[in-house]
């Protein structure tokens, strides 16, 4: 366990670095965990500081942006003095040209009116003036708004300067560290699980941008933006383009070194990488229309990035469901603009002096519920016909029906847990299921769906040989939605298991999962009790880990073996609850509890569970996940049992996170004893 500092920041982009520097200047010790500094969204931005040119309407977001823009000059000065580096900050103003078709753009008119009302400047330039002010604009530009207080900064230079400043101040930057999970207990972050072990701190900040949803269930999704750069030709008269041009669907940002940034597309394609011909063509066509001379400039660079977008395109800032975790994410197109104010607000919140402005950017806004009126058939109070006329029925309260659960309570529940992470891959469901023993393929298909599972284990040897009950199995499931877990069932020696694991990896590739290196390792020479061989399992695990497999070993509930398997690099350990298919439930709870308490990898309870109550029990103990096959497949109604097991896994996990009351040797009254009537 790495006990780090006062504050641990997840994310080494511009927001994370800005927060770290602010906290360090206030005297805190700070650690940053950064997956890959070069992949930070700030590297792929344009660096505009344009709250007015963007036409942000009057309200908290505009206030946030204007406050941050006001901080910029002093913030930049301090950074440059500290590092001796240039950030390319240029208060050049921003020009928002309009065409005939959008000459009545209300967003810009409102932005200008707001600017003038607040004492800042905004000017309308008619066609003659705007073409004189910036020569070379397209002939169909009929005018535009000039926002002289908007500015720009070289985003790449700024990010590098922040990195140097953080190092100079003594921030502990851990680059190349992948955060796999945020471990939570009793509504507190207990630790952060990473690719290099667990880390602890007093306070935590999530500033991982578009990847936030991989660690917490908050509505932040990647919005891909393609961009390009051209180089303006040398000219004795200076730069041909000196104004940032902000159109309705495009921006053109000239740098002082002659480089011109053109962006950006906005695509909801997940983390799909690379530039596309269509995206580049779209940008060039729009840019050349706005500033035709660009068609003759040298094309210099193409790139793309992922903006962190929320449902309302506003950031998520401030408190989370965990008392010691703050959120600083979802900045979308304004991460660079909002970096200084975000750093200030988060540092104030850690110092227990939260700014009231944070309330407008709380994660809770996505979990608000509205009171709903029940159907008349439910709301009406009626006397059952079976009751006699002499029976007195107390009026029923409809409060449960007519009042929604408080938004905070529901929101706390939805953000209480983090995803299950195995070998760097995230899963929402904590139930894994199997494919064997079903009476039909249809039963299996429906049960997998009903369970809500995302991982399904498949016996490689049985699929390869088309054993009874396994014909057509590979084609029966949609492997684009379900992660295959090939298993080595039927292998009696380590050598057999290694060979079958390799076949399983190839089978996964054939089904479209090119990067699937998972294997559930089973080495079982015992044909009567089906108990796993600890020596053979360890031997096979060591070899498979060397070959790059993510090994999930099935073992007896042996704490020493579990620890040894973890040490050789297994992705999980999977202790049995009781013998496979026995339905005996958890017969070795004490040993499983020891394994859970000592493991630094997920613990998956596998085998022997027969009822949902036993599944919930395993999760309440702190197991990371369950693998259940026979109890579902051989149930009288497999589909219903699959649903029940899925719900049990969720309930048990939530109960574990909520924290049960301590067991007492004496009674404790539910009602208070004070204030009772004594006479």
C-alpha positions in Angstrom: 0.0 0.0 0.0 1.4 3.4 -1.0 0.3 6.0 1.6 1.0 9.1 -0.4 0.0 12.5 0.7 -2.7 14.9 1.7 -4.4 14.8 -1.7 -4.3 12.2 -4.4 -5.4 13.5 -7.9 -6.5 10.9 -10.5 -5.7 12.5 -13.8 -2.6 14.4 -15.0 -4.2 16.6 -17.6 -4.5 20.4 -17.4 -7.2 20.3 -14.8 -5.4 17.8 -12.6 -2.1 19.7 -12.9 -3.8 23.0 -12.1 -5.4 21.6 -9.0 -2.2 20.1 -7.8 -0.3 23.3 -8.2 -2.9 25.3 -6.4 -3.0 22.8 -3.5 0.8 22.7 -3.3 1.0 26.5 -3.2 -1.4 26.3 -0.2 0.9 23.9 1.6 -0.6 20.5 0.9 1.4 17.4 -0.2 0.0 16.2 -3.5 0.3 13.1 -5.7 -0.9 12.8 -9.3 -1.7 9.5 -10.9 -1.5 9.9 -14.7 -2.3 7.2 -17.2 -0.4 8.9 -20.0 0.4 12.5 -19.9 0.7 12.7 -23.7 -2.9 11.5 -24.1 -4.4 14.4 -22.0 -7.2 16.1 -23.8 -5.5 19.5 -23.5 -2.8 18.4 -25.9 -5.5 18.1 -28.6 -7.3 21.4 -28.0 -7.0 24.9 -29.6 -6.5 27.0 -26.4 -9.3 29.5 -26.9 -10.5 31.5 -23.9 -13.8 32.4 -25.4 -16.8 32.6 -23.0 -18.3 35.4 -24.9 -17.6 34.3 -28.5 -19.1 30.9 -27.7 -22.4 32.6 -26.9 -22.7 31.1 -23.4 -26.0 32.3 -22.0 -26.4 34.3 -18.8 -26.2 32.0 -15.8 -23.8 30.1 -13.6 -21.8 28.7 -16.5 -21.1 32.1 -17.9 -20.2 33.4 -14.4 -17.8 30.4 -14.0 -16.1 31.1 -17.3 -15.8 34.9 -16.9 -14.3 34.4 -13.4 -11.8 32.0 -14.8 -10.9 34.3 -17.7 -10.3 37.1 -15.2 -7.9 34.9 -13.3 -5.8 34.0 -16.4 -3.3 37.0 -16.7 -2.0 36.6 -13.1 -2.2 32.8 -13.2 -0.1 32.8 -16.4 2.4 35.3 -15.0 3.0 33.1 -11.9 3.5 30.0 -14.0 5.9 31.6 -16.3 7.9 33.2 -13.5 8.0 29.9 -11.7 9.2 27.9 -14.7 10.8 30.4 -17.1 8.7 28.8 -19.9 6.3 30.5 -22.2 2.6 29.5 -22.3 1.8 31.4 -25.5 -0.9 33.5 -23.7 -2.2 36.1 -26.2 -5.1 38.5 -25.3 -5.8 38.9 -29.0 -9.5 39.2 -28.8 -11.9 36.9 -30.8 -13.8 37.7 -33.9 -17.1 35.9 -34.6 -18.0 36.4 -38.3 -21.5 35.6 -39.5 -22.8 34.7 -43.0 -26.1 35.9 -44.5 -27.9 32.7 -43.4 -26.9 33.2 -39.7 -26.8 37.0 -39.5 -29.6 36.9 -36.9 -27.7 34.5 -34.6 -29.4 35.2 -31.3 -26.7 33.5 -29.2 -24.1 36.1 -30.3 -26.6 39.0 -29.9 -27.4 37.8 -26.4 -23.7 37.4 -25.7 -23.0 41.0 -26.8 -25.9 42.3 -24.8 -24.7 40.5 -21.7 -21.2 41.7 -22.2 -22.3 45.3 -22.5 -24.6 45.0 -19.5 -21.8 43.6 -17.4 -19.3 46.3 -18.3 -17.2 44.2 -20.7 -16.9 45.1 -24.4 -18.6 43.7 -27.5 -18.8 45.4 -30.8 -20.8 44.7 -33.9 -18.8 45.2 -37.1 -20.7 45.6 -40.4 -19.5 44.1 -43.6 -17.2 46.9 -44.6 -15.6 47.2 -41.2 -15.1 43.5 -40.6 -13.3 42.9 -43.9 -11.1 45.9 -43.2 -10.4 44.7 -39.7 -9.4 41.2 -40.9 -8.5 41.1 -44.5 -9.1 37.9 -46.5 -12.4 36.8 -45.0 -14.9 34.9 -47.3 -17.0 37.1 -49.5 -20.3 35.9 -47.9 -19.3 37.2 -44.5 -21.7 40.0 -43.9 -20.5 41.2 -40.5 -19.5 39.9 -37.1 -19.1 40.5 -33.4 -15.8 41.5 -31.9 -15.1 40.3 -28.3 -11.8 42.1 -27.4 -11.5 40.5 -23.9 -11.6 36.9 -25.1 -8.1 35.5 -25.6 -6.1 32.4 -26.4 -3.2 30.3 -25.0 -1.0 27.7 -26.6 -2.6 24.7 -25.0 0.4 22.4 -25.6 2.9 25.0 -24.2 0.6 25.6 -21.2 0.2 21.9 -20.4 4.0 21.4 -20.5 4.5 24.5 -18.3 2.0 23.2 -15.8 3.9 19.9 -15.7 7.2 21.6 -15.1 5.7 23.9 -12.5 4.2 20.9 -10.6 7.6 19.1 -10.6 9.4 22.3 -9.5 7.0 22.6 -6.6 7.5 19.0 -5.5 4.2 17.4 -6.6 4.7 13.7 -6.8 3.7 12.9 -10.4 3.3 9.2 -11.2 3.0 9.0 -15.0 2.2 5.7 -16.7 0.0 4.5 -13.8 -3.4 3.2 -14.8 -6.2 3.6 -12.1 -8.3 0.5 -12.2 -10.8 1.1 -9.4 -11.8 3.4 -6.6 -12.2 1.3 -3.5 -15.1 2.6 -1.3 -16.2 1.7 2.2 -18.8 3.4 4.4 -19.1 6.3 1.9 -15.4 7.0 2.0 -12.7 6.3 -0.5 -10.5 3.7 1.2 -7.9 3.5 -1.5 -7.3 3.7 -5.2 -6.4 0.4 -7.0 -3.8 0.9 -9.8 -1.6 -1.0 -12.1 1.3 -0.6 -9.6 -0.6 -1.3 -6.4 -3.0 0.6 -4.1 -2.6 4.2 -3.1 -4.1 6.0 -0.1 -4.5 9.7 0.8 -6.7 11.9 3.0 -8.5 13.5 0.1 -9.0 12.4 -3.5 -9.9 14.3 -6.6 -11.2 12.7 -9.8 -9.9 14.7 -12.8 -9.6 12.1 -15.4 -11.8 13.8 -18.1 -13.4 11.6 -20.7 -12.4 8.4 -18.8 -14.3 9.3 -15.6 -17.1 6.9 -16.4 -14.7 4.0 -16.2 -14.3 4.6 -12.5 -17.6 6.1 -11.3 -21.1 5.9 -12.7 -21.3 9.6 -13.6 -22.6 10.8 -17.0 -19.3 11.8 -18.7 -18.7 10.4 -22.1 -16.0 11.0 -24.7 -16.8 13.4 -27.5 -14.3 13.0 -30.3 -12.9 16.1 -32.0 -10.8 16.0 -35.1 -8.4 18.9 -35.8 -5.7 20.0 -38.1 -3.0 22.7 -38.5 -1.6 24.6 -41.4 1.4 26.9 -41.6 1.0 30.4 -43.0 3.7 31.5 -45.4 6.4 33.9 -44.4 5.4 37.5 -45.1 7.3 40.8 -44.6 4.1 42.4 -43.6 3.6 40.0 -40.7 1.0 37.3 -40.1 -1.9 37.3 -42.6 -4.3 36.1 -40.0 -4.1 37.8 -36.6 -7.6 37.3 -35.2 -9.1 34.1 -33.8 -12.2 33.4 -36.0 -15.0 31.8 -34.2 -17.8 30.6 -36.5 -21.0 28.8 -35.8 -19.5 25.4 -36.6 -15.7 26.1 -36.8 -12.9 27.9 -35.2 -9.6 29.1 -36.7 -6.9 30.0 -34.2 -3.7 31.7 -35.4 -0.5 31.3 -33.3 2.2 33.9 -33.2 4.6 31.6 -34.9 2.5 31.3 -38.0 0.8 28.0 -37.1 -2.9 28.0 -37.6 -5.2 25.6 -35.7 -8.5 24.5 -37.4 -11.2 22.6 -35.5 -13.1 20.8 -34.6 -15.6 18.1 -35.3 -17.9 16.8 -32.5 -18.5 13.1 -32.8 -20.2 10.6 -30.5 -18.2 7.6 -31.4 -16.8 6.5 -28.1 -13.0 6.2 -28.0 -12.7 5.5 -31.7 -9.3 6.8 -32.6 -7.8 8.5 -35.7 -8.6 11.2 -38.2 -11.0 10.3 -41.0 -11.2 11.6 -44.6 -14.8 12.8 -44.0 -13.8 14.7 -40.8 -10.8 16.4 -42.4 -12.8 17.3 -45.5 -15.5 18.8 -43.4 -13.0 21.0 -41.5 -11.2 22.1 -44.6 -14.4 23.0 -46.5 -15.7 25.2 -43.6 -12.3 26.8 -43.0 -11.7 27.7 -46.6 -15.2 29.2 -46.9 -14.4 31.4 -43.9 -10.8 32.3 -44.8 -10.2 31.2 -48.4 -6.4 31.8 -48.4 -6.1 28.7 -46.2 -6.4 26.5 -49.3 -2.9 27.4 -50.3 -1.2 27.1 -46.9 1.0 24.1 -46.1 -0.9 21.3 -44.3 1.2 20.6 -41.2 -0.5 18.2 -38.8 -3.7 16.2 -38.2 -4.8 14.9 -34.8 -7.8 14.1 -32.7 -8.8 14.1 -29.0 -11.6 13.2 -26.7 -13.5 15.9 -24.8 -15.3 14.9 -21.6 -19.0 15.8 -22.3 -21.8 15.5 -19.8 -25.5 15.3 -20.7 -26.0 19.1 -20.4 -22.4 19.9 -21.6 -21.6 21.6 -18.2 -18.8 20.4 -15.9 -19.2 18.3 -12.8 -17.4 20.0 -9.9 -17.3 19.6 -6.1 -18.5 17.0 -3.7 -19.3 13.4 -4.6 -21.2 10.6 -2.8 -17.9 9.9 -0.9 -17.0 12.5 1.8 -13.3 12.5 0.9 -13.7 12.5 -2.9 -14.1 15.6 -5.0 -15.0 15.7 -8.7 -13.5 17.9 -11.4 -14.5 16.6 -14.7 -16.9 17.0 -17.7 -15.4 20.4 -18.8 -16.2 19.5 -22.5 -14.9 22.4 -24.7 -13.8 24.6 -21.8 -11.2 22.6 -19.9 -8.4 25.0 -20.7 -10.5 28.1 -20.0 -11.8 26.7 -16.7 -8.5 25.3 -15.4 -7.6 28.2 -13.0 -11.1 28.6 -11.5 -11.5 24.8 -11.1 -8.2 24.6 -9.2 -9.3 27.4 -6.9 -12.8 26.0 -6.3 -11.5 22.5 -5.6 -8.8 23.7 -3.3 -11.3 25.8 -1.4 -13.6 22.8 -1.1 -10.8 20.7 0.4 -10.2 23.5 2.9 -13.9 23.2 3.9 -14.7 26.6 2.3 -16.8 25.6 -0.7 -17.9 28.4 -3.1 -21.7 28.6 -3.5 -21.2 28.5 -7.2 -20.3 24.8 -7.0 -23.9 23.9 -6.2 -24.8 24.6 -9.8 -22.3 22.0 -11.1 -23.0 19.2 -8.7 -23.3 15.6 -9.9 -26.6 15.4 -8.1 -28.3 17.4 -10.9 -28.4 14.2 -13.0 -30.2 12.3 -10.3 -33.1 14.7 -9.5 -36.4 12.9 -9.3 -39.8 14.5 -9.6 -42.8 13.6 -7.4 -45.1 11.4 -9.4 -48.9 11.0 -9.0 -49.9 7.3 -8.8 -52.5 5.8 -11.1 -56.0 6.3 -9.8 -56.3 2.5 -9.3 -53.5 2.7 -6.8 -54.3 6.0 -5.1 -57.9 5.2 -4.3 -58.5 3.8 -0.9 -61.2 1.1 -1.0 -62.5 -1.7 1.2 -61.9 -5.2 -0.1 -65.2 -6.8 -1.0 -64.4 -9.9 1.1 -64.7 -7.7 4.3 -68.1 -7.5 6.0 -69.8 -4.2 6.4 -69.1 -4.3 10.1 -65.3 -4.4 9.5 -63.6 -1.1 10.1 -60.7 -0.4 7.7 -58.1 2.2 8.6 -57.5 4.8 5.9 -54.3 3.9 4.0 -51.6 6.4 3.6 -50.6 7.1 0.0 -47.4 8.9 1.0 -45.2 6.1 -0.4 -47.0 6.4 -3.7 -47.2 10.1 -4.1 -43.7 11.1 -2.9 -40.6 10.1 -4.7 -37.5 8.9 -2.8 -35.4 12.0 -2.1 -33.0 12.7 -5.0 -30.0 12.7 -2.8 -30.7 9.2 -1.4 -31.1 7.7 -4.9 -28.1 9.5 -6.2 -25.9 8.3 -3.4 -26.8 4.7 -4.2 -26.0 5.1 -7.9 -22.6 6.5 -7.2 -21.7 4.4 -4.2 -20.0 1.7 -6.2 -17.2 1.7 -8.8 -16.9 -0.8 -11.7 -15.5 -4.3 -11.4 -12.0 -4.0 -12.9 -10.2 -7.2 -14.1 -6.8 -6.9 -15.9 -7.6 -3.2 -16.7 -11.1 -4.0 -18.2 -14.2 -2.5 -16.5 -17.5 -4.3 -16.0 -20.7 -3.0 -14.4 -22.1 -6.4 -13.5 -20.5 -8.4 -10.7 -22.2 -11.6 -11.8 -20.5 -14.0 -14.2 -22.4 -17.0 -15.6 -21.6 -20.1 -17.5 -23.0 -21.9 -20.6 -23.1 -25.6 -19.5 -25.9 -27.8 -18.2 -28.8 -25.9 -19.7 -31.7 -27.9 -21.1 -31.5 -25.9 -24.4 -29.6 -23.2 -26.1 -32.6 -21.0 -25.8 -32.7 -21.3 -22.1 -29.1 -20.4 -21.9 -29.5 -17.3 -24.2 -32.5 -16.0 -22.2 -30.8 -16.7 -18.8 -27.6 -14.8 -19.8 -29.8 -11.8 -20.8 -31.9 -12.0 -17.6 -28.9 -12.2 -15.3 -27.4 -8.9 -16.6 -24.0 -10.4 -16.7 -21.2 -9.1 -18.9 -18.8 -12.1 -18.6 -19.7 -15.6 -19.7 -17.4 -18.5 -19.3 -17.1 -21.1 -22.0 -15.5 -24.6 -21.8 -13.0 -24.6 -24.6 -12.6 -28.3 -24.9 -16.4 -28.9 -25.1 -17.0 -26.2 -27.7 -14.0 -27.4 -29.8 -15.3 -31.0 -29.7 -19.0 -29.9 -30.0 -19.9 -31.9 -27.0 -23.6 -32.6 -26.3 -25.3 -29.3 -25.2 -22.5 -27.2 -26.7 -23.3 -27.4 -30.4 -23.8 -23.9 -31.8 -22.7 -22.4 -28.5 -20.2 -20.1 -30.1 -22.8 -18.6 -32.4 -25.6 -18.4 -29.8 -24.4 -15.3 -28.0 -23.7 -11.8 -29.1 -19.9 -11.6 -28.3 -19.9 -7.9 -29.2 -21.8 -7.3 -25.9 -20.5 -10.1 -23.8 -16.9 -10.7 -22.7 -15.9 -14.3 -23.3 -14.1 -16.1 -20.4 -12.6 -19.3 -22.0 -12.0 -21.9 -19.3 -9.9 -25.0 -19.2 -12.6 -27.3 -17.7 -11.7 -31.0 -18.2 -7.9 -30.5 -17.9 -6.2 -32.8 -15.4 -2.6 -31.4 -15.7 -0.9 -28.1 -16.0 0.3 -29.0 -19.5 -3.2 -29.7 -20.7 -4.5 -26.5 -19.2 -1.8 -24.4 -20.8 -2.5 -25.9 -24.2 -6.3 -25.4 -23.9 -5.8 -21.8 -22.7 -4.0 -21.1 -25.9 -6.8 -22.6 -27.9 -9.3 -20.5 -25.9 -7.4 -17.3 -26.8 -7.6 -18.1 -30.5 -11.3 -19.0 -30.2 -12.0 -15.6 -28.7 -10.1 -13.9 -31.6 -12.2 -15.9 -34.1 -15.3 -14.5 -32.4 -14.1 -10.9 -32.8 -12.4 -10.3 -29.4 -8.9 -9.7 -30.7 -7.6 -8.4 -27.4 -9.1 -11.0 -25.2 -6.4 -12.7 -23.1 -8.7 -13.9 -20.3 -8.7 -17.5 -19.2 -10.4 -19.2 -16.3 -7.8 -21.7 -15.2 -9.0 -25.1 -14.0 -6.7 -28.0 -13.3 -8.8 -30.8 -11.8 -7.5 -34.4 -11.7 -10.1 -35.5 -9.1 -13.1 -36.8 -10.9 -15.3 -37.5 -7.9 -15.2 -34.3 -5.8 -13.8 -32.1 -8.7 -11.4 -30.3 -6.3 -8.7 -28.2 -8.1 -5.0 -29.3 -8.0 -3.2 -26.4 -6.1 0.3 -27.4 -7.4 -0.8 -27.8 -11.0 -2.8 -24.6 -10.9 0.1 -22.6 -9.6 2.4 -24.2 -12.2 0.1 -23.4 -15.1 -0.7 -19.9 -13.8 3.0 -19.0 -13.8 3.5 -20.0 -17.4 0.3 -18.4 -18.7 1.1 -15.1 -17.0 4.4 -15.1 -18.7 2.6 -15.6 -22.0 0.5 -12.5 -21.4 -2.8 -14.1 -20.2 -5.1 -12.5 -17.7 -5.4 -15.6 -15.5 -8.5 -16.2 -13.3 -7.6 -19.3 -11.3 -10.2 -21.6 -9.7 -8.9 -22.8 -6.4 -9.8 -24.2 -3.0 -10.4 -21.5 -0.4 -6.7 -21.6 0.6 -5.5 -18.1 1.7 -1.8 -19.0 1.2 -2.3 -20.3 -2.3 -4.5 -17.3 -3.2 -1.7 -14.9 -2.1 0.9 -16.9 -4.1 -1.2 -16.8 -7.2 -1.7 -13.1 -6.8 2.1 -12.7 -6.5 2.8 -14.5 -9.7 0.5 -12.1 -11.5 -3.0 -13.6 -11.7 -5.7 -11.1 -12.5 -8.1 -12.5 -9.8 -8.4 -15.5 -7.5 -11.6 -17.6 -7.6 -12.1 -19.6 -4.4 -14.8 -22.2 -4.3 -17.7 -21.8 -1.9 -18.3 -25.6 -1.9 -17.8 -28.4 -4.5 -18.8 -27.6 -8.0 -22.5 -28.1 -8.7 -23.2 -29.2 -5.1 -25.5 -26.3 -4.2 -24.2 -26.5 -0.6 -23.6 -22.8 -0.4 -20.6 -21.3 1.4 -19.0 -24.0 3.5 -15.6 -22.3 4.1 -16.6 -18.7 4.9 -13.7 -18.1 7.3 -11.1 -18.9 4.7 -12.8 -16.9 2.0 -13.0 -13.9 4.4 -9.2 -14.2 4.9 -8.6 -14.3 1.2 -10.8 -11.2 0.7 -9.1 -9.3 3.4 -5.6 -10.0 2.1 -6.2 -9.8 -1.7 -5.1 -6.9 -3.8 -6.9 -8.4 -6.8 -10.6 -9.1 -7.3 -11.9 -12.1 -5.4 -14.6 -14.1 -7.3 -16.5 -16.7 -5.4 -17.0 -19.6 -7.8 -18.8 -22.9 -7.4 -21.3 -24.4 -4.9 -23.7 -21.5 -4.6 -27.3 -22.8 -4.9 -29.6 -19.9 -4.0 -29.7 -16.1 -4.3 -29.4 -15.8 -0.5 -26.0 -17.5 -0.7 -25.0 -15.2 -3.6 -25.9 -12.2 -1.5 -24.0 -13.7 1.5 -20.8 -14.0 -0.6 -21.1 -10.4 -1.8 -21.8 -9.1 1.7 -18.6 -10.7 2.8 -16.8 -8.4 0.4 -16.3 -10.6 -2.6 -15.7 -8.6 -5.8 -17.9 -10.9 -8.0 -19.5 -14.3 -8.4 -19.5 -17.0 -11.0 -22.7 -19.1 -11.0 -23.6 -21.7 -13.5 -25.3 -24.9 -12.2 -27.7 -23.1 -9.8 -29.1 -21.2 -12.8 -28.9 -23.8 -15.5 -30.5 -26.6 -13.5 -33.2 -24.5 -11.8 -36.8 -25.3 -12.6 -37.0 -21.9 -14.3 -33.4 -20.9 -15.3 -34.4 -17.5 -16.6 -36.1 -16.5 -13.4 -33.2 -17.8 -11.3 -30.7 -15.9 -13.5 -32.6 -12.7 -12.8 -32.7 -13.5 -9.0 -29.0 -14.2 -8.9 -28.3 -10.9 -10.7 -30.4 -9.0 -8.1 -28.8 -10.9 -5.3 -25.3 -9.9 -6.4 -26.4 -6.3 -6.6 -28.1 -6.4 -3.2 -25.2 -8.1 -1.5 -22.7 -5.7 -3.0 -24.8 -2.7 -1.9 -25.2 -4.1 1.6 -21.4 -4.6 1.9 -20.8 -1.0 0.8 -23.5 0.3 3.1 -22.0 -1.4 6.1 -24.0 -3.7 8.4 -24.6 -3.0 12.0 -22.3 -4.7 14.5 -23.4 -8.0 16.1 -24.3 -7.5 19.7 -24.7 -9.9 22.6 -27.6 -8.0 24.0 -30.8 -6.3 22.8 -31.0 -2.7 21.8 -34.4 -1.0 21.5 -35.4 0.5 18.2 -37.3 3.3 19.8 -35.6 5.8 22.1 -36.1 5.3 25.8 -36.1 9.1 26.6 -39.3 11.1 26.8 -41.5 8.0 27.5 -44.7 8.3 29.6 -44.0 7.0 33.1 -47.4 7.5 34.8 
